Amino acid sequence: MILDLARLLLFPALMAFAAASDLFTMTISNRVSVALVAGFFVLALAGGMAPYDLLTHAGAGAMTLAITFTCFALGWVGGGDAKVAAAVALWFGFPHLMDFALYASLFGGALTLLLLQFRQWPLPYGLAGQAWLARLHAKETGIPYGIALALGALMIYPDTEWVKAIDLAHLALR
């Protein structure tokens, strides 16, 4: 039951935290990525994931890390975004990686357009005192892409083996 609860709550909670952190501070702490990676390995080992599957998930994470850190080096994404994307790829493996990338890209594009439009309007006086909102409104500030990554990941997560392995009937009886 604890394993089922962890499968049900850990990943979504960490993704929600990453999105909120990026929205309010424009950064995603390394602790979030470390918690995602550690949580993956703990749940994978506790759930009896086969060694081959562990390696393919690690391969998906490593490949995504190489791609996203190249994007980071080019100044296209933040470092926290790159690490979170790689941690999500670790959880999803190759079977769900392209779906995640598609959703994250679509949400990222929508978020970018929304913020570009938001930044064209003057910030109302009553809201200008909110540091996080002023930072989000500033034209020289980037896009908190962790929000798009989290939304994309949360769209895919219910279709993964992590959720399919949960014994919902057992949880409902408790």
C-alpha positions in Angstrom: 0.0 0.0 0.0 2.8 2.4 0.8 4.4 1.7 -2.6 1.1 2.4 -4.3 0.7 5.7 -2.4 4.2 6.7 -3.3 3.6 5.8 -7.0 0.4 7.8 -6.9 1.7 10.9 -5.1 5.5 11.3 -5.3 6.0 12.2 -9.0 2.9 14.5 -9.3 3.8 16.3 -6.1 7.4 16.9 -7.2 6.3 18.1 -10.6 3.7 20.5 -9.0 6.5 21.8 -6.7 8.8 22.4 -9.7 6.1 24.3 -11.6 5.3 26.5 -8.6 8.9 27.1 -7.8 9.6 28.2 -11.4 6.6 30.4 -11.4 7.4 32.2 -8.2 11.2 32.3 -8.3 12.1 31.6 -11.9 14.4 28.8 -10.6 14.0 25.1 -9.9 16.1 23.8 -7.1 18.5 21.0 -7.7 16.8 19.2 -4.8 13.7 18.7 -7.0 15.7 16.9 -9.7 17.6 14.9 -7.1 14.3 13.9 -5.4 12.9 12.9 -8.7 15.9 10.7 -9.6 16.1 9.2 -6.1 12.4 8.6 -6.0 12.6 6.8 -9.4 15.3 4.5 -8.2 13.7 3.8 -4.8 10.3 3.0 -6.4 11.8 1.1 -9.3 13.8 -1.1 -7.0 11.0 -1.5 -4.5 8.6 -2.4 -7.3 10.9 -5.0 -8.8 11.7 -3.2 -12.1 13.8 -5.5 -14.3 17.5 -4.5 -14.8 17.0 -4.1 -18.5 14.1 -1.7 -17.9 16.2 0.3 -15.4 18.9 0.7 -18.0 16.5 1.8 -20.7 15.0 4.4 -18.4 18.5 5.5 -17.4 19.3 5.8 -21.1 16.2 7.9 -21.8 17.2 10.2 -18.9 20.9 10.4 -20.1 19.9 11.1 -23.7 17.5 13.8 -22.5 20.1 15.3 -20.2 22.6 15.6 -23.1 20.0 17.3 -25.4 18.6 19.6 -22.7 22.1 20.6 -21.5 23.0 21.4 -25.1 20.0 23.7 -25.1 21.1 25.2 -21.8 24.6 25.8 -23.1 23.0 27.7 -26.1 20.9 29.8 -23.7 17.6 28.4 -24.8 16.5 26.9 -21.5 17.4 27.2 -17.9 19.6 24.6 -16.1 16.8 23.6 -13.7 14.5 23.0 -16.7 17.2 20.8 -18.3 17.6 18.7 -15.2 13.9 18.3 -14.6 13.2 17.3 -18.2 15.9 14.6 -17.8 14.5 13.4 -14.5 11.0 13.1 -16.2 12.6 11.2 -19.0 14.1 8.8 -16.4 10.6 8.2 -15.0 9.0 7.8 -18.4 11.6 5.9 -20.3 11.5 5.8 -24.1 7.9 4.6 -24.5 6.5 7.9 -23.2 9.3 10.3 -24.0 8.0 11.6 -27.3 4.5 12.2 -25.9 6.1 14.1 -23.0 8.2 16.2 -25.4 5.2 17.0 -27.5 3.0 18.0 -24.6 5.7 20.0 -23.0 6.4 21.8 -26.3 2.8 22.6 -26.8 2.3 23.9 -23.3 5.6 25.8 -23.5 4.5 27.5 -26.7 1.2 28.5 -25.2 2.9 29.7 -22.0 5.4 31.7 -24.0 2.6 33.4 -26.1 0.6 34.1 -23.0 3.5 35.7 -21.2 4.5 37.7 -24.2 1.0 39.1 -24.3 0.9 39.6 -20.5 4.2 41.6 -20.7 2.7 44.0 -23.3 0.2 45.3 -20.7 1.1 47.5 -17.8 1.1 45.7 -14.5 -1.8 47.0 -12.3 -0.6 49.1 -9.4 -2.0 46.8 -6.8 -0.1 43.8 -8.2 3.2 45.6 -8.9 4.3 45.1 -5.3 4.4 41.4 -5.7 8.0 40.6 -6.5 7.3 37.3 -8.2 4.7 38.9 -10.5 6.9 41.9 -11.3 9.7 39.4 -12.2 7.3 37.4 -14.4 6.1 40.6 -16.0 9.6 41.9 -16.8 10.4 41.7 -20.5 14.0 40.7 -19.9 13.0 37.7 -17.8 12.8 34.3 -19.4 9.9 31.9 -19.5 9.3 29.7 -16.5 9.4 26.5 -18.6 9.1 24.3 -15.6 5.4 25.0 -15.7 5.2 23.5 -19.2 7.4 20.6 -18.3 5.2 19.8 -15.3 1.9 20.1 -17.2 3.3 17.9 -20.0 4.5 15.3 -17.5 1.3 15.3 -15.6 -0.6 14.7 -18.8 1.4 11.6 -19.5 1.8 10.2 -16.0 -1.6 8.5 -15.8 -0.7 6.4 -18.9 2.6 5.1 -17.5 3.3 1.8 -15.9 3.8 3.6 -12.6 0.1 4.4 -12.4 -1.1 1.2 -14.1 0.7 -0.8 -11.4 -1.3 0.8 -8.6 -3.9 -1.4 -7.0 -6.7 1.1 -6.7 -9.1 -1.4 -5.3 -6.7 -2.1 -2.4 -6.3 1.6 -1.8 -10.0 2.2 -1.8 -10.6 -0.5 0.9 -8.3 1.3 3.4 
